[in-house]
Amino acid sequence: MKKFAKEFKEFISKGNVLDLAVGVIIGGAFTSIINSLVNDIFMPLLGLITGGLDFSSLAIKLASDEKIQEAIEAGETPALLKYGSFIAAIINFLLIALVVFIIVKAFNKLRAKKAEEPEAPKRICPFCKQEVADDATRCPHCTSELPEEEKEEE
């Protein structure tokens, strides 16, 4: 049990849980922005294109008008199949997927650009041709004394 507790403590302290929590919180905030974008901007535009059709009001009655009215008066949820809300949810999902795709694509492009940048020239031992630290005075591989590097003036 102590080993389990120790592993759990290490897991928590690595930051994985904190990173996950931040991701969930940001995701929730991002979802509310996308919901507003869909409901307040795209759905009215889509309604305009479709001749004033309000997707959120699209529904199929599963009961008679009298039963639906009785349910509304009783404060109950009427028997309606709200496929318009489902259409809005699909559009919502597609927009979120599109935005995530664009963000990932931009991130990958920046990552590729950074990988293309030439690295600083590495210092090589003139005797054994192995890589050595810039501030080394001896080669860690062959123990030869290294000549001092001439600094380029900028």
C-alpha positions in Angstrom: 0.0 0.0 0.0 2.9 2.4 0.7 4.3 1.7 -2.7 1.0 2.6 -4.3 0.7 5.8 -2.3 4.3 6.7 -3.2 3.6 6.1 -6.9 0.4 8.2 -6.7 2.3 11.0 -5.0 4.9 10.9 -7.8 2.1 10.9 -10.4 0.4 13.9 -8.9 3.7 15.9 -8.4 4.8 15.4 -12.1 2.2 17.9 -13.2 0.1 15.4 -15.3 -3.0 16.0 -13.2 -2.5 19.7 -13.2 -2.0 19.8 -17.0 -5.2 17.7 -17.4 -7.2 20.0 -15.1 -6.0 23.0 -17.1 -6.9 21.3 -20.3 -10.4 20.5 -19.1 -11.0 24.0 -17.8 -9.8 25.6 -21.1 -11.8 23.1 -23.0 -15.0 24.0 -21.1 -14.4 27.7 -21.8 -13.6 27.0 -25.4 -16.8 25.0 -25.8 -18.9 27.9 -24.5 -17.3 30.2 -27.1 -18.0 27.7 -29.9 -21.6 27.2 -28.6 -22.1 30.9 -28.8 -20.5 31.0 -32.3 -22.9 28.3 -33.5 -26.0 29.5 -31.8 -25.6 33.3 -32.1 -23.8 33.6 -35.5 -23.9 30.5 -37.7 -27.4 29.3 -36.9 -29.1 32.6 -37.7 -27.0 32.8 -41.0 -28.0 29.3 -41.8 -31.6 30.2 -41.1 -31.3 33.2 -43.4 -30.0 30.9 -46.2 -32.8 28.4 -45.6 -35.5 31.0 -45.7 -35.8 31.9 -42.0 -35.8 28.3 -40.7 -34.9 28.2 -37.0 -33.0 24.9 -36.4 -33.4 24.9 -32.7 -37.2 24.8 -33.1 -37.2 21.9 -35.4 -38.9 18.9 -33.7 -41.3 16.0 -34.4 -44.3 15.8 -32.1 -44.5 12.4 -30.4 -47.9 13.1 -28.9 -51.1 14.9 -29.8 -51.2 18.7 -29.5 -53.5 18.4 -26.5 -51.1 16.1 -24.6 -48.2 18.4 -25.4 -50.1 21.4 -24.2 -51.1 19.5 -21.0 -47.4 18.6 -20.4 -46.4 22.3 -20.9 -49.1 23.5 -18.5 -48.1 20.9 -15.9 -44.4 22.1 -16.1 -43.3 18.8 -17.7 -41.2 18.3 -20.7 -43.4 17.6 -23.7 -42.9 14.5 -25.9 -40.9 16.1 -28.8 -38.0 14.7 -30.9 -35.8 17.8 -31.2 -33.7 17.0 -34.2 -33.0 20.7 -34.7 -30.9 20.7 -31.6 -29.1 17.6 -32.8 -28.2 19.4 -36.1 -26.9 22.3 -34.0 -24.8 19.9 -32.0 -23.3 18.3 -35.2 -22.4 21.8 -36.5 -20.9 22.6 -33.1 -18.8 19.4 -33.2 -17.6 20.1 -36.8 -16.6 23.7 -35.8 -14.7 22.5 -32.8 -13.0 19.8 -34.9 -12.1 22.5 -37.5 -10.6 24.9 -35.0 -8.6 22.1 -33.3 -7.4 21.0 -36.8 -6.3 24.5 -37.6 -4.5 24.9 -34.3 -2.7 21.5 -34.6 -1.8 22.3 -38.2 -0.3 25.7 -37.3 1.6 24.1 -34.3 3.0 21.4 -36.5 4.1 24.0 -39.1 5.9 26.0 -36.4 7.5 22.8 -35.1 8.7 21.8 -38.6 10.1 25.3 -39.1 12.0 25.1 -35.8 13.4 21.7 -36.8 14.7 23.2 -40.1 16.7 25.9 -38.3 20.3 25.1 -38.4 21.9 24.2 -35.1 24.9 25.9 -33.9 28.1 24.2 -35.2 29.3 21.6 -32.8 32.8 21.5 -31.5 34.7 18.5 -32.6 37.9 17.1 -31.2 40.7 17.5 -33.8 42.3 14.2 -32.7 39.5 11.7 -32.3 36.7 13.6 -34.2 34.2 13.2 -31.3 31.8 15.9 -30.2 33.0 17.8 -27.1 31.5 20.6 -25.0 32.2 24.2 -26.1 33.9 25.0 -22.8 36.0 21.8 -22.6 39.8 22.0 -22.3 40.3 18.3 -22.7 38.5 15.7 -24.9 36.4 13.4 -22.7 36.9 10.6 -25.3 40.7 10.6 -26.0 41.8 13.0 -23.2 43.8 15.1 -25.6 44.3 18.8 -24.7 42.0 20.8 -27.0 43.2 24.0 -28.7 41.3 27.1 -27.7 38.5 28.0 -30.1 38.8 31.4 -31.8 35.6 33.4 -31.1 34.0 34.9 -34.2 33.4 38.6 -33.9 29.7 39.6 -34.3 
